[in-house]
Amino acid sequence: MARLHLHLVSDSTGETLESIVKAGLGRFEGADTIKHFWPMVRSEGHLDRVIEEIVKRPGLILYTLVTGAVRARLEHRCVALGLPSVSVLDPIIEALAGFLGTTAVTRPGRQHVMDAAYFQRVDAINFTMVHDDGAGAENWEEADIVLAGVSRSSKTPTSIYLANRGYKTANIPLVPQSPPPPSLFRLKKPLVVGLTNSPERLIAIRRNRLLTLGQAPDTDYVDAATVTAEVAFARRLFADHDVPVIDVTRRSIEETAAAIINLVQARTDGAADAAGK
């Protein structure tokens, strides 16, 4: 398979474009691609300089440009130079415009404005950072989500990912020798979610962690019987308190977070349905 140069041209940060391209490339195993990022392209002069660089490494141009003159110039230059180009958001915007009966706002970086949602994410990130690893239990009622699980069950990275989606998230490690406070299971506002993993996968992750830290990987932390008992303890705890459980053994952080958000949404929808009766 020949190497493909992907040129990502955006009039904003390019995060949206990068996510779309990442999702698309995920459908092609072993694709040999080199991505070139061209963010904040908001003038024709800037665009011309970008095109000069693209010509040196011709390939597929994917763009999200709002400004009419810059977009029109890119499209004209691509045709003249014989370069393939795709405006990745056009089908979505056109479909939304049709259903909403209105036209889209032509303002670059609109999704990054510092509106209420932006400050909600900032607040969620701050909350999550100071409520990691069991800290701040007295404030858990303020959380949207509380994650519980044994050590190395992806609690912290999942919490941070959820925080970036605007959810205040706390997490607590489950240790058989030190059970969680009873208040964990009396929380009303936040959704408590249990994260679990297979003992084999946990041992592998923990062993790698110890090696990374330069420690000997022959402690109870990676002992098969001990780890199996930890997982069983957590599962019993979740079952006894009717806590929804997500097995993260074969899930990425993004997939785990998506499953948690679905649980939150289902809970919200259920509460709304009950209130409407």
C-alpha positions in Angstrom: 0.0 0.0 0.0 1.4 3.4 -1.1 2.0 6.1 1.5 -0.7 8.7 1.6 -0.2 12.3 2.7 -3.2 13.7 4.4 -3.4 17.5 4.7 -5.8 18.7 7.4 -6.7 22.3 6.8 -8.9 24.1 9.3 -9.8 27.7 10.2 -9.9 26.7 13.9 -7.8 24.4 16.1 -8.4 21.4 13.8 -9.5 19.1 16.7 -12.8 18.3 15.0 -11.1 17.5 11.7 -8.4 15.3 13.5 -11.1 13.3 15.3 -13.0 12.7 12.0 -9.8 11.6 10.2 -8.8 9.3 13.1 -12.2 7.6 13.0 -12.0 7.2 9.3 -8.5 5.8 9.3 -9.6 3.3 12.0 -11.5 1.5 9.2 -8.3 0.8 7.3 -5.8 -1.6 8.9 -2.2 -1.0 8.1 -2.8 2.2 6.2 0.5 4.1 5.7 -0.4 7.7 6.1 1.4 10.9 7.1 -0.9 13.6 8.6 0.0 17.3 8.0 -1.9 19.8 10.2 -2.7 23.3 9.0 -4.8 25.0 11.7 -6.0 28.6 12.0 -6.1 29.2 8.3 -8.2 32.4 8.1 -6.8 34.4 5.3 -6.1 33.9 1.6 -2.4 34.8 2.1 -2.1 32.1 4.8 -3.8 29.6 2.6 -1.5 30.3 -0.3 1.5 29.5 1.9 -0.1 26.3 3.1 -0.8 25.3 -0.5 2.8 25.8 -1.4 3.7 23.3 1.3 1.0 20.9 0.2 2.3 20.9 -3.4 5.7 19.6 -2.1 3.9 16.6 -0.6 0.7 16.1 -2.7 -2.1 14.0 -1.3 -5.6 14.2 0.0 -6.8 17.5 1.4 -9.5 17.4 4.1 -10.8 20.7 5.3 -13.2 22.5 7.6 -13.2 26.1 6.3 -16.1 28.5 7.1 -14.9 31.7 5.6 -16.3 31.9 2.0 -13.3 33.6 0.3 -10.7 31.3 1.9 -12.8 28.2 1.2 -13.5 29.2 -2.4 -9.8 29.9 -3.0 -8.8 26.5 -1.6 -11.3 24.7 -3.8 -10.2 26.7 -6.9 -6.5 26.0 -6.3 -7.2 22.3 -5.7 -9.0 22.0 -9.1 -6.2 23.9 -10.8 -3.5 21.8 -9.3 -5.4 18.5 -9.6 -5.4 17.9 -5.9 -8.3 15.9 -4.4 -10.1 17.7 -1.6 -13.1 17.0 0.7 -15.1 19.4 3.0 -15.8 16.8 5.7 -18.6 18.7 7.5 -20.7 19.6 4.5 -23.1 16.6 4.6 -23.7 17.0 8.3 -24.3 20.8 8.1 -26.6 20.4 5.1 -28.7 17.7 6.8 -29.0 19.8 10.0 -29.9 22.9 7.9 -32.7 20.9 6.2 -34.2 19.6 9.4 -33.8 22.8 11.4 -35.0 25.0 8.6 -32.2 27.6 9.0 -28.7 28.3 7.8 -25.5 27.6 9.7 -23.5 30.3 11.4 -20.4 31.2 9.4 -18.0 31.9 12.2 -14.7 30.0 12.5 -14.1 28.2 15.8 -17.7 28.5 16.9 -17.5 25.2 18.9 -14.7 26.7 21.0 -16.4 29.9 22.2 -16.2 30.5 26.0 -19.9 29.9 26.6 -21.6 28.3 29.6 -20.7 24.8 28.3 -17.0 25.8 28.2 -17.0 27.0 31.8 -18.9 23.8 32.8 -16.1 21.7 31.3 -13.5 23.8 33.2 -15.4 23.4 36.4 -15.7 19.6 35.8 -12.0 19.3 35.2 -11.1 21.2 38.3 -13.5 19.1 40.4 -12.2 15.8 38.9 -8.6 16.6 39.5 -9.1 17.2 43.3 -11.4 14.2 43.7 -9.1 11.5 42.3 -8.2 8.3 44.1 -10.8 8.6 46.9 -10.0 12.3 47.8 -12.7 14.7 48.9 -15.3 12.1 49.9 -17.2 14.8 51.7 -17.9 16.5 48.3 -19.0 13.4 46.3 -22.6 14.5 46.4 -21.6 17.4 44.1 -20.3 15.0 41.5 -22.2 13.8 38.4 -20.4 10.4 38.4 -18.4 8.4 40.9 -16.3 5.6 39.6 -15.2 2.7 41.9 -12.9 -0.1 41.1 -9.7 -2.0 42.0 -6.3 -0.5 41.3 -5.5 -0.1 37.6 -9.0 -0.4 36.4 -8.8 2.8 34.4 -10.6 5.0 36.9 -8.4 8.1 36.6 -8.1 8.3 32.8 -11.8 7.6 32.4 -12.6 10.3 35.0 -10.4 12.8 33.1 -12.1 11.9 29.8 -15.5 12.4 31.3 -14.5 15.7 32.9 -13.5 16.9 29.4 -17.1 16.1 28.4 -18.4 18.2 31.2 -19.1 15.6 33.9 -17.8 16.2 37.4 -16.3 12.8 38.2 -14.8 11.4 41.4 -13.2 8.0 41.7 -12.3 5.7 44.6 -10.1 2.6 44.7 -11.6 -0.6 46.1 -9.3 -2.4 48.5 -10.5 -5.5 50.5 -8.4 -4.5 53.5 -10.0 -1.0 53.5 -13.6 -1.0 52.4 -15.1 2.2 51.0 -17.0 4.5 53.3 -20.8 3.7 53.6 -21.6 7.1 52.2 -20.5 5.9 48.8 -23.7 3.9 48.4 -26.0 6.6 49.9 -25.2 9.2 47.3 -28.3 10.6 45.6 -27.2 13.0 42.9 -24.2 11.2 41.3 -24.4 7.9 39.5 -22.0 5.4 41.0 -20.5 3.1 38.4 -18.3 0.1 39.1 -15.3 -0.6 36.8 -13.9 -4.1 36.7 -11.3 -6.0 34.7 -10.2 -9.6 34.3 -7.6 -10.7 36.8 -5.3 -11.7 33.9 -5.5 -8.3 32.3 -5.0 -6.5 35.7 -1.9 -8.6 36.5 -0.4 -7.7 33.1 -1.1 -4.0 33.6 0.2 -3.9 37.2 3.3 -5.8 36.3 4.1 -3.3 33.5 3.4 -0.5 36.0 5.9 -1.9 38.5 8.6 -2.4 35.9 8.1 1.2 34.7 8.6 2.3 38.3 11.7 0.2 38.5 10.2 -2.1 41.2 10.3 -5.9 41.4 7.1 -7.4 39.9 6.8 -10.2 42.5 4.6 -8.7 45.2 1.0 -9.3 46.3 0.0 -6.5 43.9 0.5 -8.9 41.0 -0.1 -12.2 42.8 -2.8 -14.2 40.9 -4.7 -15.3 44.0 -4.7 -11.9 45.5 -5.8 -10.1 42.4 -8.6 -12.6 41.8 -9.8 -12.0 45.4 -9.7 -8.2 44.8 -11.8 -8.5 41.7 -14.3 -10.9 43.4 -14.5 -8.4 46.4 -15.4 -5.6 44.0 -18.0 -7.6 42.1 -19.7 -8.6 45.3 -19.7 -5.0 46.5 -21.3 -3.8 43.3 -23.9 -6.6 43.4 -24.8 -6.0 47.0 -25.5 -2.3 46.3 -27.0 -2.6 42.9 -24.2 -0.7 41.3 -24.0 -0.8 37.4 -20.8 -2.5 36.3 -18.7 -2.0 33.2 -16.0 -4.5 32.3 -13.1 -2.5 30.9 -11.0 -5.6 29.9 -11.5 -5.1 26.2 -12.6 -1.4 26.1 -10.7 1.7 25.4 -11.1 4.7 27.7 -13.4 6.3 25.1 -15.6 3.2 24.9 -15.8 3.0 28.7 -16.7 6.7 28.9 -19.3 6.3 26.2 -20.9 3.4 28.1 -21.0 5.5 31.3 -22.5 8.4 29.5 -25.2 6.1 28.2 -26.0 5.0 31.8 -26.2 8.6 32.9 -28.5 9.5 30.0 -30.7 6.5 30.7 -31.0 7.5 34.3 -31.9 11.1 33.3 -34.4 9.9 30.8 -36.0 7.6 33.4 -36.3 10.4 35.9 -37.9 12.6 33.2 -40.4 9.9 32.3 -41.3 9.4 35.9 -41.8 13.1 36.5 -44.0 13.3 33.4 -46.5 10.7 34.6 
